[in-house]
Amino acid sequence: MKFGLDTSKWPFDSESKSVKTGARFVYVSNASALKVLLYLAVFLAPLGVRPALAQDPNAIVIVNYYDPNPSTGVLGNFSGGITLGEASHFSLLALNGGIDDSGPTGPDANPDTVNGDVGVASSGQKFSASGSVTYGGQVYIHSGSTYQSSAPGVPPPTTGPTVDTMLENARQDALNASSNATTLGQNPTASYGTITDNFSIVESTPGDYVFDITGINFSGGKVLTLSAPSGSSFLLNISQQLVLTPGSILVSGGLSAGNVLLNYTGTNDVRFSGGGNASEVDGTILAPNAGVDLSPGVVVGSVLANSIQMSSGANVIPEPGTNALLCLGAGLAAAGAATQRRKASPRSKL
């Protein structure tokens, strides 16, 4: 009987389950709590009533359970039921272009430059990393795209037909999320023009809030503060400009960065700058029509954009979440559980 977990070989499979050739592993991706219980029941049942695979003494089942709790989950809880689907598994996802990260590690690395998985979702693009950057997840590259890295802290790419399907699904889910968010903006909680000075958007009761904003153009360390009680979500539909040189968009009052989505539909690149990551966004940036340039900057969330460039110590560190891996070996009387947490501590600048 074997019992163990080799996370270096972990695949994101868009199917609910698949057997990895030669390793006798079954992967159950994005499992619900009910599915976890079902697999526990199967592998704790008497041998005579188990499925064939469960009677294989070399089999290991790994259940990849994502907790969708809006206060702790990596999936987030966005206004109006907006979901990122497969795209929610990525800290960096280039939808149509490439990713270029020239380092260094960055002052907000905790412990990695990018905490979580990275993907290039289209063919004919390029992933490039150099310097002292380190990635805390896997790098998924679509077939026909190239991988170039001189950074020892960046893992080799994972590719292949299953990865292509997963990346294409993630790309489409991100595009759908942006479209759905734009539709919600037809009936916003409030609308604003271009914000250029310190400003606060404050809601006093828990709820899901939608704001239409023409643009955000900050310099000199200006801050947009988003405040609401715990359990709330903010959707910011930004149509023309998102520039922080430096400047920040920060959460307060119990609002979680995991429940903030910036849906930027403009075509001008999103630009961050300011030494020491003086520019920060607490939330996920969704920019399907534009590049995101962190030169440098820190995002406490994810970046899903047309293309992504990082330099001068930029960091992307999703808010803490729990990714429980239940490992069930055939014949075991109990299940071993390992927990991975995305480590991030949003910095207070208020």
C-alpha positions as a Markdown table, in Angstrom:
| # | Residue | x | y | z |
|---|---|---|---|---|
| 1 | Met | 0.0 | 0.0 | 0.0 |
| 2 | Lys | 1.3 | 3.4 | -0.9 |
| 3 | Phe | 0.4 | 6.7 | 0.7 |
| 4 | Gly | 1.8 | 10.1 | -0.3 |
| 5 | Leu | 1.4 | 13.2 | -2.3 |
| 6 | Asp | 3.7 | 14.6 | -5.0 |
| 7 | Thr | 2.4 | 18.1 | -5.7 |
| 8 | Ser | 5.1 | 18.7 | -8.4 |
| 9 | Lys | 3.0 | 16.4 | -10.6 |
| 10 | Trp | -0.4 | 18.0 | -9.7 |
| 11 | Pro | -2.5 | 18.7 | -12.8 |
| 12 | Phe | -5.5 | 21.0 | -13.1 |
| 13 | Asp | -8.0 | 18.8 | -14.9 |
| 14 | Ser | -11.1 | 20.4 | -16.4 |
| 15 | Glu | -12.8 | 17.1 | -16.1 |
| 16 | Ser | -14.2 | 15.9 | -12.8 |
| 17 | Lys | -11.8 | 13.1 | -12.5 |
| 18 | Ser | -9.1 | 11.3 | -14.5 |
| 19 | Val | -6.5 | 8.5 | -13.9 |
| 20 | Lys | -3.0 | 9.6 | -14.5 |
| 21 | Thr | -1.3 | 6.9 | -16.7 |
| 22 | Gly | 1.2 | 4.7 | -14.8 |
| 23 | Ala | 0.7 | 6.4 | -11.4 |
| 24 | Arg | -2.7 | 5.0 | -10.4 |
| 25 | Phe | -3.9 | 8.3 | -9.2 |
| 26 | Val | -7.4 | 9.6 | -9.4 |
| 27 | Tyr | -7.8 | 13.4 | -9.3 |
| 28 | Val | -11.1 | 14.9 | -8.3 |
| 29 | Ser | -10.9 | 18.6 | -9.1 |
| 30 | Asn | -12.9 | 21.4 | -7.5 |
| 31 | Ala | -14.8 | 18.9 | -5.4 |
| 32 | Ser | -17.8 | 19.8 | -3.3 |
| 33 | Ala | -18.0 | 18.8 | 0.3 |
| 34 | Leu | -20.6 | 16.2 | -0.7 |
| 35 | Lys | -18.2 | 14.6 | -3.2 |
| 36 | Val | -15.4 | 14.5 | -0.6 |
| 37 | Leu | -17.8 | 12.6 | 1.7 |
| 38 | Leu | -18.7 | 10.2 | -1.1 |
| 39 | Tyr | -15.0 | 9.4 | -1.8 |
| 40 | Leu | -14.4 | 8.9 | 1.9 |
| 41 | Ala | -17.4 | 6.5 | 2.0 |
| 42 | Val | -16.0 | 4.5 | -1.0 |
| 43 | Phe | -12.5 | 4.1 | 0.4 |
| 44 | Leu | -13.6 | 3.3 | 3.9 |
| 45 | Ala | -16.2 | 0.7 | 2.7 |
| 46 | Pro | -15.4 | -3.0 | 2.9 |
| 47 | Leu | -13.2 | -4.2 | 0.1 |
| 48 | Gly | -15.9 | -6.4 | -1.4 |
| 49 | Val | -18.1 | -3.5 | -2.2 |
| 50 | Arg | -15.5 | -1.0 | -3.5 |
| 51 | Pro | -15.0 | -0.2 | -7.1 |
| 52 | Ala | -12.1 | -2.0 | -8.9 |
| 53 | Leu | -9.7 | 1.0 | -8.6 |
| 54 | Ala | -10.5 | 1.3 | -4.8 |
| 55 | Gln | -9.3 | -2.3 | -4.3 |
| 56 | Asp | -6.0 | -1.6 | -6.0 |
| 57 | Pro | -3.5 | -1.5 | -3.1 |
| 58 | Asn | -1.3 | 1.0 | -5.1 |
| 59 | Ala | -4.1 | 3.4 | -5.7 |
| 60 | Ile | -4.2 | 6.8 | -4.2 |
| 61 | Val | -7.2 | 9.2 | -4.5 |
| 62 | Ile | -6.5 | 12.9 | -4.1 |
| 63 | Val | -9.5 | 15.1 | -3.7 |
| 64 | Asn | -8.9 | 18.7 | -4.4 |
| 65 | Tyr | -11.4 | 20.6 | -2.3 |
| 66 | Tyr | -12.0 | 24.3 | -2.8 |
| 67 | Asp | -13.8 | 26.1 | 0.0 |
| 68 | Pro | -16.0 | 28.7 | -1.6 |
| 69 | Asn | -16.6 | 30.5 | 1.7 |
| 70 | Pro | -16.4 | 34.2 | 0.7 |
| 71 | Ser | -14.4 | 35.2 | 3.7 |
| 72 | Thr | -11.7 | 32.5 | 3.3 |
| 73 | Gly | -12.1 | 30.8 | -0.1 |
| 74 | Val | -9.9 | 31.4 | -3.1 |
| 75 | Leu | -12.9 | 31.7 | -5.4 |
| 76 | Gly | -14.4 | 34.9 | -4.0 |
| 77 | Asn | -18.0 | 36.1 | -3.8 |
| 78 | Phe | -18.6 | 38.8 | -6.3 |
| 79 | Ser | -21.7 | 41.0 | -6.7 |
| 80 | Gly | -24.7 | 39.6 | -8.5 |
| 81 | Gly | -23.4 | 36.0 | -8.5 |
| 82 | Ile | -20.5 | 36.8 | -10.8 |
| 83 | Thr | -18.2 | 33.7 | -11.0 |
| 84 | Leu | -14.8 | 33.4 | -12.5 |
| 85 | Gly | -15.2 | 29.6 | -13.0 |
| 86 | Glu | -11.9 | 27.9 | -14.1 |
| 87 | Ala | -10.2 | 31.3 | -14.2 |
| 88 | Ser | -10.5 | 31.5 | -10.4 |
| 89 | His | -7.7 | 28.9 | -10.0 |
| 90 | Phe | -5.1 | 31.3 | -11.4 |
| 91 | Ser | -3.2 | 34.1 | -9.7 |
| 92 | Leu | -1.9 | 35.2 | -13.2 |
| 93 | Leu | -3.8 | 34.4 | -16.4 |
| 94 | Ala | -2.9 | 35.9 | -19.8 |
| 95 | Leu | -6.0 | 35.6 | -21.9 |
| 96 | Asn | -4.7 | 36.5 | -25.3 |
| 97 | Gly | -1.1 | 37.6 | -24.9 |
| 98 | Gly | 1.9 | 36.5 | -22.9 |
| 99 | Ile | 3.5 | 37.0 | -19.4 |
| 100 | Asp | 6.8 | 38.6 | -18.8 |
| 101 | Asp | 8.2 | 38.7 | -15.2 |
| 102 | Ser | 11.7 | 40.1 | -15.0 |
| 103 | Gly | 11.9 | 40.3 | -11.2 |
| 104 | Pro | 13.4 | 40.6 | -8.6 |
| 105 | Thr | 11.5 | 38.7 | -5.9 |
| 106 | Gly | 9.7 | 41.8 | -4.6 |
| 107 | Pro | 9.2 | 43.3 | -1.1 |
| 108 | Asp | 5.7 | 41.7 | -0.7 |
| 109 | Ala | 6.8 | 38.2 | -1.6 |
| 110 | Asn | 5.1 | 35.9 | 1.0 |
| 111 | Pro | 7.2 | 33.8 | 0.3 |
| 112 | Asp | 6.9 | 33.9 | -3.5 |
| 113 | Thr | 6.8 | 36.6 | -6.1 |
| 114 | Val | 3.5 | 35.1 | -7.3 |
| 115 | Asn | 1.5 | 32.9 | -4.9 |
| 116 | Gly | -0.5 | 30.5 | -7.0 |
| 117 | Asp | -0.8 | 29.1 | -10.5 |
| 118 | Val | 0.0 | 30.9 | -13.7 |
| 119 | Gly | -1.3 | 30.4 | -17.2 |
| 120 | Val | -0.9 | 31.5 | -20.8 |
| 121 | Ala | -4.2 | 30.7 | -22.3 |
| 122 | Ser | -3.6 | 31.2 | -26.0 |
| 123 | Ser | -1.4 | 29.7 | -28.7 |
| 124 | Gly | 1.5 | 31.7 | -30.2 |
| 125 | Gln | 2.3 | 33.6 | -27.1 |
| 126 | Lys | 5.3 | 33.6 | -24.7 |
| 127 | Phe | 6.0 | 33.1 | -21.0 |
| 128 | Ser | 9.2 | 34.7 | -19.8 |
| 129 | Ala | 10.7 | 34.9 | -16.3 |
| 130 | Ser | 14.2 | 35.9 | -15.1 |
| 131 | Gly | 16.1 | 37.0 | -12.1 |
| 132 | Ser | 15.3 | 36.0 | -8.6 |
| 133 | Val | 11.5 | 35.6 | -9.0 |
| 134 | Thr | 9.9 | 32.5 | -7.4 |
| 135 | Tyr | 6.4 | 31.1 | -8.1 |
| 136 | Gly | 4.4 | 29.2 | -5.5 |
| 137 | Gly | 2.3 | 27.3 | -8.1 |
| 138 | Gln | 2.5 | 25.7 | -11.5 |
| 139 | Val | 3.0 | 27.3 | -14.9 |
| 140 | Tyr | 0.5 | 26.1 | -17.5 |
| 141 | Ile | 1.3 | 27.0 | -21.1 |
| 142 | His | -1.0 | 26.5 | -24.1 |
| 143 | Ser | 0.4 | 24.4 | -26.9 |
| 144 | Gly | 2.1 | 26.6 | -29.5 |
| 145 | Ser | 3.3 | 29.1 | -26.9 |
| 146 | Thr | 6.9 | 29.3 | -25.8 |
| 147 | Tyr | 8.4 | 29.1 | -22.3 |
| 148 | Gln | 11.7 | 30.9 | -21.5 |
| 149 | Ser | 12.9 | 31.1 | -17.9 |
| 150 | Ser | 16.3 | 31.7 | -16.3 |
| 151 | Ala | 14.8 | 32.0 | -12.9 |
| 152 | Pro | 15.5 | 28.9 | -10.7 |
| 153 | Gly | 12.5 | 29.6 | -8.6 |
| 154 | Val | 10.0 | 29.2 | -11.5 |
| 155 | Pro | 8.9 | 25.6 | -12.2 |
| 156 | Pro | 9.0 | 24.1 | -15.7 |
| 157 | Pro | 5.8 | 24.4 | -17.7 |
| 158 | Thr | 2.9 | 21.9 | -17.8 |
| 159 | Thr | 1.5 | 21.5 | -21.3 |
| 160 | Gly | -0.6 | 19.1 | -23.3 |
| 161 | Pro | -4.1 | 18.6 | -24.7 |
| 162 | Thr | -5.8 | 18.4 | -21.2 |
| 163 | Val | -4.0 | 21.6 | -20.2 |
| 164 | Asp | -5.1 | 23.3 | -23.5 |
| 165 | Thr | -8.7 | 22.5 | -22.7 |
| 166 | Met | -8.4 | 23.7 | -19.1 |
| 167 | Leu | -6.8 | 27.0 | -20.3 |
| 168 | Glu | -9.4 | 27.6 | -23.0 |
| 169 | Asn | -12.2 | 27.0 | -20.5 |
| 170 | Ala | -10.5 | 29.4 | -18.0 |
| 171 | Arg | -10.1 | 32.0 | -20.7 |
| 172 | Gln | -13.8 | 31.7 | -21.7 |
| 173 | Asp | -14.9 | 31.9 | -18.1 |
| 174 | Ala | -13.0 | 35.1 | -17.6 |
| 175 | Leu | -14.5 | 36.7 | -20.7 |
| 176 | Asn | -18.0 | 35.6 | -19.6 |
| 177 | Ala | -17.4 | 37.0 | -16.2 |
| 178 | Ser | -16.4 | 40.4 | -17.6 |
| 179 | Ser | -19.5 | 40.4 | -19.9 |
| 180 | Asn | -21.8 | 39.5 | -17.0 |
| 181 | Ala | -20.2 | 42.2 | -14.8 |
| 182 | Thr | -20.7 | 44.8 | -17.5 |
| 183 | Thr | -24.4 | 43.8 | -17.7 |
| 184 | Leu | -24.8 | 44.3 | -13.9 |
| 185 | Gly | -23.4 | 47.8 | -14.4 |
| 186 | Gln | -26.6 | 48.8 | -16.2 |
| 187 | Asn | -28.1 | 49.2 | -12.7 |
| 188 | Pro | -25.3 | 50.3 | -10.5 |
| 189 | Thr | -25.4 | 51.2 | -6.8 |
| 190 | Ala | -23.6 | 54.5 | -7.8 |
| 191 | Ser | -21.7 | 56.0 | -10.7 |
| 192 | Tyr | -18.6 | 58.1 | -10.7 |
| 193 | Gly | -16.5 | 59.9 | -13.3 |
| 194 | Thr | -12.7 | 59.8 | -13.3 |
| 195 | Ile | -11.3 | 59.7 | -9.7 |
| 196 | Thr | -8.1 | 61.6 | -9.3 |
| 197 | Asp | -7.9 | 62.3 | -5.6 |
| 198 | Asn | -8.2 | 60.5 | -2.3 |
| 199 | Phe | -11.8 | 59.1 | -2.2 |
| 200 | Ser | -13.8 | 56.6 | -0.2 |
| 201 | Ile | -16.8 | 54.5 | -1.2 |
| 202 | Val | -18.5 | 53.4 | 2.0 |
| 203 | Glu | -21.5 | 51.1 | 2.5 |
| 204 | Ser | -22.8 | 50.6 | 6.1 |
| 205 | Thr | -24.8 | 47.4 | 5.6 |
| 206 | Pro | -23.7 | 44.1 | 4.3 |
| 207 | Gly | -24.6 | 43.5 | 0.6 |
| 208 | Asp | -23.4 | 43.1 | -3.0 |
| 209 | Tyr | -22.6 | 46.5 | -4.5 |
| 210 | Val | -21.9 | 47.5 | -8.1 |
| 211 | Phe | -20.2 | 50.8 | -9.1 |
| 212 | Asp | -19.6 | 52.3 | -12.5 |
| 213 | Ile | -16.4 | 54.3 | -12.7 |
| 214 | Thr | -15.1 | 56.1 | -15.8 |
| 215 | Gly | -11.5 | 56.0 | -14.7 |
| 216 | Ile | -9.0 | 56.0 | -11.8 |
| 217 | Asn | -5.9 | 58.1 | -12.4 |
| 218 | Phe | -3.7 | 58.4 | -9.2 |
| 219 | Ser | -0.3 | 59.9 | -8.6 |
| 220 | Gly | 1.5 | 61.0 | -5.5 |
| 221 | Gly | 0.1 | 58.1 | -3.4 |
| 222 | Lys | -3.6 | 58.8 | -3.6 |
| 223 | Val | -5.9 | 56.1 | -2.3 |
| 224 | Leu | -9.4 | 54.9 | -3.1 |
| 225 | Thr | -10.8 | 53.2 | 0.0 |
| 226 | Leu | -13.5 | 50.6 | -0.4 |
| 227 | Ser | -15.4 | 50.0 | 2.9 |
| 228 | Ala | -18.3 | 47.7 | 3.8 |
| 229 | Pro | -19.1 | 45.2 | 6.5 |
| 230 | Ser | -17.8 | 41.6 | 6.4 |
| 231 | Gly | -19.6 | 39.4 | 3.9 |
| 232 | Ser | -20.1 | 42.2 | 1.4 |
| 233 | Ser | -18.8 | 42.3 | -2.2 |
| 234 | Phe | -17.8 | 45.2 | -4.4 |
| 235 | Leu | -17.8 | 45.1 | -8.2 |
| 236 | Leu | -16.1 | 48.1 | -9.9 |
| 237 | Asn | -16.8 | 48.4 | -13.6 |
| 238 | Ile | -14.1 | 50.8 | -14.9 |
| 239 | Ser | -14.5 | 51.8 | -18.5 |
| 240 | Gln | -11.6 | 54.0 | -19.6 |
| 241 | Gln | -8.5 | 54.3 | -17.4 |
| 242 | Leu | -6.8 | 52.5 | -14.5 |
| 243 | Val | -3.4 | 54.2 | -13.6 |
| 244 | Leu | -1.6 | 54.1 | -10.3 |
| 245 | Thr | 1.7 | 56.0 | -10.4 |
| 246 | Pro | 1.7 | 55.6 | -7.5 |
| 247 | Gly | -1.7 | 55.1 | -5.9 |
| 248 | Ser | -3.8 | 52.4 | -4.3 |
| 249 | Ile | -7.2 | 50.8 | -4.1 |
| 250 | Leu | -7.6 | 49.4 | -0.5 |
| 251 | Val | -10.3 | 47.6 | 1.4 |
| 252 | Ser | -11.5 | 48.5 | 4.9 |
| 253 | Gly | -14.3 | 47.9 | 7.4 |
| 254 | Gly | -14.4 | 44.2 | 7.1 |
| 255 | Leu | -14.6 | 44.0 | 3.3 |
| 256 | Ser | -12.3 | 41.3 | 1.9 |
| 257 | Ala | -10.0 | 41.7 | -1.0 |
| 258 | Gly | -11.3 | 38.3 | -2.1 |
| 259 | Asn | -14.7 | 39.8 | -2.6 |
| 260 | Val | -13.6 | 42.8 | -4.8 |
| 261 | Leu | -13.6 | 42.5 | -8.5 |
| 262 | Leu | -12.2 | 45.3 | -10.8 |
| 263 | Asn | -13.7 | 44.7 | -14.2 |
| 264 | Tyr | -11.7 | 47.0 | -16.5 |
| 265 | Thr | -13.2 | 47.1 | -20.0 |
| 266 | Gly | -10.9 | 49.7 | -21.5 |
| 267 | Thr | -8.1 | 49.1 | -24.0 |
| 268 | Asn | -5.4 | 51.4 | -22.5 |
| 269 | Asp | -3.0 | 49.3 | -20.4 |
| 270 | Val | -3.5 | 49.2 | -16.7 |
| 271 | Arg | -0.3 | 50.8 | -15.2 |
| 272 | Phe | 1.2 | 50.5 | -11.8 |
| 273 | Ser | 4.5 | 52.2 | -10.7 |
| 274 | Gly | 6.2 | 53.4 | -7.5 |
| 275 | Gly | 9.3 | 52.0 | -5.8 |
| 276 | Gly | 8.8 | 49.4 | -3.1 |
| 277 | Asn | 5.4 | 48.4 | -4.5 |
| 278 | Ala | 3.9 | 51.8 | -3.5 |
| 279 | Ser | 0.9 | 51.0 | -5.6 |
| 280 | Glu | -1.5 | 48.3 | -4.3 |
| 281 | Val | -4.8 | 46.9 | -5.4 |
| 282 | Asp | -6.8 | 44.8 | -3.0 |
| 283 | Gly | -9.0 | 42.7 | -5.3 |
| 284 | Thr | -8.9 | 40.8 | -8.6 |
| 285 | Ile | -8.2 | 42.7 | -11.7 |
| 286 | Leu | -10.1 | 41.4 | -14.8 |
| 287 | Ala | -8.9 | 43.2 | -17.9 |
| 288 | Pro | -9.8 | 41.2 | -21.0 |
| 289 | Asn | -9.0 | 44.0 | -23.5 |
| 290 | Ala | -5.9 | 45.5 | -22.0 |
| 291 | Gly | -2.4 | 44.6 | -20.7 |
| 292 | Val | -1.6 | 45.0 | -17.0 |
| 293 | Asp | 1.9 | 46.4 | -16.3 |
| 294 | Leu | 3.1 | 46.1 | -12.7 |
| 295 | Ser | 6.3 | 48.2 | -12.8 |
| 296 | Pro | 6.2 | 47.6 | -9.9 |
| 297 | Gly | 3.1 | 47.1 | -7.8 |
| 298 | Val | 1.3 | 44.6 | -5.6 |
| 299 | Val | -2.1 | 42.9 | -6.2 |
| 300 | Val | -3.7 | 41.2 | -3.2 |
| 301 | Gly | -5.8 | 39.1 | -5.5 |
| 302 | Ser | -5.4 | 37.8 | -9.0 |
| 303 | Val | -4.6 | 39.4 | -12.4 |
| 304 | Leu | -6.6 | 38.1 | -15.4 |
| 305 | Ala | -5.7 | 40.2 | -18.4 |
| 306 | Asn | -5.1 | 40.3 | -22.1 |
| 307 | Ser | -1.3 | 40.2 | -21.3 |
| 308 | Ile | 0.7 | 40.7 | -18.1 |
| 309 | Gln | 4.1 | 42.4 | -17.5 |
| 310 | Met | 5.8 | 42.5 | -14.1 |
| 311 | Ser | 9.1 | 44.2 | -13.2 |
| 312 | Ser | 11.1 | 45.9 | -10.4 |
| 313 | Gly | 9.8 | 43.6 | -7.7 |
| 314 | Ala | 6.1 | 43.4 | -8.5 |
| 315 | Asn | 4.1 | 40.8 | -6.5 |
| 316 | Val | 0.7 | 39.1 | -6.9 |
| 317 | Ile | -0.4 | 37.5 | -3.6 |
| 318 | Pro | -4.0 | 36.2 | -3.4 |
| 319 | Glu | -5.8 | 36.6 | -0.2 |
| 320 | Pro | -5.6 | 33.6 | 2.2 |
| 321 | Gly | -7.7 | 30.6 | 1.3 |
| 322 | Thr | -7.8 | 27.0 | 2.1 |
| 323 | Asn | -7.1 | 24.3 | -0.4 |
| 324 | Ala | -7.6 | 21.0 | 1.3 |
| 325 | Leu | -6.1 | 17.9 | -0.2 |
| 326 | Leu | -7.7 | 14.7 | 1.1 |
| 327 | Cys | -5.4 | 11.7 | 0.3 |
| 328 | Leu | -7.2 | 8.4 | 0.6 |
| 329 | Gly | -5.1 | 5.3 | 0.2 |
| 330 | Ala | -6.9 | 2.0 | -0.4 |
| 331 | Gly | -7.3 | 0.0 | 2.8 |
| 332 | Leu | -6.6 | 3.0 | 5.0 |
| 333 | Ala | -8.8 | 3.3 | 8.1 |
| 334 | Ala | -8.5 | 7.1 | 8.0 |
| 335 | Ala | -7.7 | 9.8 | 5.5 |
| 336 | Gly | -4.7 | 12.0 | 5.7 |
| 337 | Ala | -5.3 | 15.6 | 5.0 |
| 338 | Ala | -2.9 | 18.3 | 3.9 |
| 339 | Thr | -3.7 | 21.9 | 3.7 |
| 340 | Gln | -2.2 | 24.6 | 1.5 |
| 341 | Arg | -2.9 | 28.2 | 2.3 |
| 342 | Arg | -2.3 | 31.1 | 0.0 |
| 343 | Lys | -0.3 | 33.4 | 2.3 |
| 344 | Ala | -1.0 | 37.0 | 2.0 |
| 345 | Ser | -1.2 | 39.8 | 4.5 |
| 346 | Pro | -2.8 | 42.9 | 2.9 |
| 347 | Arg | -0.8 | 45.9 | 4.0 |
| 348 | Ser | -2.5 | 48.8 | 5.7 |
| 349 | Lys | -1.9 | 52.2 | 4.2 |
| 350 | Leu | -4.8 | 53.9 | 5.9 |
